[in-house]
Amino acid sequence: MPEAAPTDSPSEYVIGPGDVLSVFVNEAPPLSVSDLPVRPDGRISVPLVPDVLAVGKTPTQLGAEIAEKLKKYMNNPIVTVMPRSFQGAPDQQVRVIGEAIDPQAIPFRANMSVLDVMIATKGLTKFAAGNRAMIVRHIGNKEERIPVHLSDLIKDGDISQNVMMRPGDTLIIPQSYF
């Protein structure tokens, strides 16, 4: 039976590529931007402040950096950065590969279990060997492999297989042999 691991929930959200942000500049609506995607290179561009690195920073840190750059143009700017949709930094995602209906990287959230991951990826394909699934977890320089019986969890309701996920985990679902 897989052991449930404690969650490593971050205390503050860290911006990642693919996140969508709103940047609000107090008393300067023309400088505010909503629905601003973080580019694959990790940067965003706002009026008067092009190409600011956003990835790896908290919204508060990014807001302070933009405010500092806006000081050239206005007195005491107050900038608020609000994430609107989340992808998260790569080390804060859970990846699902193999025989899930919709394999993908999912933003990690506190108390996320393998069942939450399977719901997000729409379950197993008809070719999945769900009971041979494996969670690959990196702890420091070591790799841990945790077997999980997804078919027993999903089809039979075996809650003992509902392992807690951690940021950076990869769920591998192999194909069955015919």
C-alpha positions as CSV (number, residue, x, y, z in Angstrom):
1,M,0.0,0.0,0.0
2,P,1.5,3.4,-1.0
3,E,2.2,5.7,1.9
4,A,0.6,9.1,1.8
5,A,3.3,11.8,1.8
6,P,2.9,15.2,3.5
7,T,2.3,18.0,1.1
8,D,5.0,20.6,0.5
9,S,2.7,23.6,-0.1
10,P,4.5,26.7,-0.8
11,S,3.8,29.7,1.4
12,E,3.6,32.1,-1.6
13,Y,2.7,31.5,-5.2
14,V,5.5,31.7,-7.6
15,I,4.8,32.9,-11.2
16,G,5.5,30.5,-14.0
17,P,5.4,30.5,-17.8
18,G,1.8,30.3,-19.1
19,D,0.3,32.1,-16.1
20,V,-2.0,34.9,-16.9
21,L,-1.6,38.1,-14.8
22,S,-3.4,41.4,-14.3
23,V,-1.1,44.4,-13.5
24,F,-2.9,47.3,-11.8
25,V,-1.1,50.6,-11.4
26,N,-3.0,52.7,-8.9
27,E,-4.2,56.1,-10.2
28,A,-2.8,55.3,-13.7
29,P,-5.4,53.2,-15.6
30,P,-3.6,53.5,-18.9
31,L,-0.6,51.7,-17.4
32,S,-2.7,48.8,-16.1
33,V,-3.1,45.6,-18.0
34,S,-5.5,42.7,-17.5
35,D,-5.2,39.2,-18.9
36,L,-1.4,39.5,-19.6
37,P,0.2,36.1,-20.4
38,V,3.6,35.2,-19.1
39,R,5.6,34.4,-22.3
40,P,7.5,31.1,-22.7
41,D,10.7,33.1,-22.0
42,G,9.3,34.0,-18.6
43,R,8.8,37.7,-19.3
44,I,5.9,40.1,-19.5
45,S,5.6,43.6,-21.0
46,V,3.5,46.4,-19.6
47,P,3.3,50.0,-20.8
48,L,6.5,51.9,-20.2
49,V,8.2,48.7,-18.8
50,P,8.9,46.2,-21.6
51,D,10.4,42.7,-21.0
52,V,10.3,42.3,-17.2
53,L,11.2,38.8,-16.0
54,A,8.2,37.4,-14.1
55,V,9.0,33.7,-13.7
56,G,10.3,32.7,-10.3
57,K,8.9,35.8,-8.5
58,T,5.9,36.1,-6.3
59,P,3.3,38.6,-7.5
60,T,4.4,41.0,-4.7
61,Q,8.0,40.9,-5.8
62,L,7.0,41.5,-9.5
63,G,4.8,44.4,-8.5
64,A,7.6,46.0,-6.5
65,E,10.0,45.6,-9.5
66,I,7.5,47.2,-11.9
67,A,6.9,50.0,-9.4
68,E,10.6,50.7,-9.2
69,K,10.9,50.9,-13.0
70,L,7.9,53.2,-13.2
71,K,9.5,55.7,-10.8
72,K,11.1,57.3,-13.8
73,Y,7.7,58.3,-15.1
74,M,5.6,58.9,-11.9
75,N,5.9,59.7,-8.2
76,N,5.4,56.7,-5.8
77,P,3.7,54.3,-8.1
78,I,1.7,51.5,-6.4
79,V,1.6,48.4,-8.5
80,T,-0.4,45.2,-7.7
81,V,0.1,42.0,-9.7
82,M,-2.8,39.5,-9.5
83,P,-2.5,36.0,-11.0
84,R,-5.7,35.2,-13.0
85,S,-5.0,31.7,-14.2
86,F,-2.2,29.5,-12.9
87,Q,0.3,27.2,-14.5
88,G,3.0,27.7,-11.9
89,A,6.8,27.3,-12.1
90,P,7.8,23.9,-13.5
91,D,8.9,22.6,-10.0
92,Q,5.4,23.5,-8.8
93,Q,3.6,21.3,-11.3
94,V,2.5,17.7,-11.4
95,R,3.1,16.0,-14.8
96,V,1.1,13.1,-16.1
97,I,2.5,11.1,-19.0
98,G,1.4,7.9,-20.8
99,E,-2.1,6.4,-20.9
100,A,-4.1,9.2,-19.4
101,I,-6.9,10.5,-21.6
102,D,-5.5,14.0,-21.4
103,P,-1.8,13.9,-20.3
104,Q,-0.6,17.3,-19.2
105,A,1.2,19.4,-16.6
106,I,-1.1,20.5,-13.8
107,P,-0.4,23.3,-11.4
108,F,0.2,21.8,-7.9
109,R,-2.2,22.8,-5.2
110,A,-2.3,22.0,-1.5
111,N,-3.7,18.6,-0.6
112,M,-3.6,17.3,-4.2
113,S,-4.0,13.6,-4.4
114,V,-3.5,11.2,-7.3
115,L,-7.3,11.0,-7.6
116,D,-7.4,14.8,-8.2
117,V,-4.8,14.3,-10.9
118,M,-6.8,11.6,-12.6
119,I,-9.9,13.7,-12.5
120,A,-8.0,16.6,-14.1
121,T,-6.6,14.3,-16.9
122,K,-10.0,12.7,-17.5
123,G,-9.1,9.2,-16.4
124,L,-7.3,6.3,-18.0
125,T,-7.4,5.3,-21.7
126,K,-8.7,1.8,-22.6
127,F,-5.0,0.8,-23.2
128,A,-3.8,1.8,-19.8
129,A,-2.1,-0.6,-17.4
130,G,-3.4,1.5,-14.5
131,N,-2.2,-0.9,-11.8
132,R,1.4,-0.6,-13.0
133,A,1.4,3.2,-12.7
134,M,4.3,4.9,-10.9
135,I,4.8,8.3,-9.3
136,V,8.4,9.5,-9.8
137,R,9.4,11.9,-7.1
138,H,12.8,13.7,-6.8
139,I,14.0,14.4,-3.2
140,G,17.3,16.2,-3.4
141,N,19.5,14.2,-5.7
142,K,17.6,11.0,-5.1
143,E,14.7,9.6,-7.2
144,E,11.9,7.8,-5.5
145,R,9.4,5.6,-7.4
146,I,6.1,5.0,-5.7
147,P,3.9,2.3,-7.3
148,V,0.2,3.2,-7.4
149,H,-2.7,1.0,-8.5
150,L,-4.8,3.5,-10.5
151,S,-7.2,0.9,-11.8
152,D,-8.0,-0.3,-8.3
153,L,-8.5,3.3,-7.2
154,I,-10.7,4.4,-10.1
155,K,-12.6,1.3,-10.9
156,D,-12.9,-0.4,-7.5
157,G,-12.8,2.7,-5.2
158,D,-9.7,1.5,-3.3
159,I,-8.9,4.7,-1.4
160,S,-5.7,3.2,0.0
161,Q,-4.2,3.9,-3.5
162,N,-5.1,7.7,-3.3
163,V,-1.5,8.9,-2.7
164,M,-0.8,12.5,-1.9
165,M,1.1,14.3,-4.7
166,R,4.0,16.7,-4.2
167,P,5.2,19.6,-6.4
168,G,7.4,18.3,-9.2
169,D,5.9,14.7,-9.2
170,T,5.5,12.8,-12.4
171,L,2.8,10.2,-12.7
172,I,3.7,7.6,-15.4
173,I,0.8,5.4,-16.7
174,P,2.2,2.6,-18.9
175,Q,0.4,0.9,-21.8
176,S,-1.0,-2.6,-21.2
177,Y,0.4,-5.6,-23.1
178,F,-1.9,-7.5,-25.3
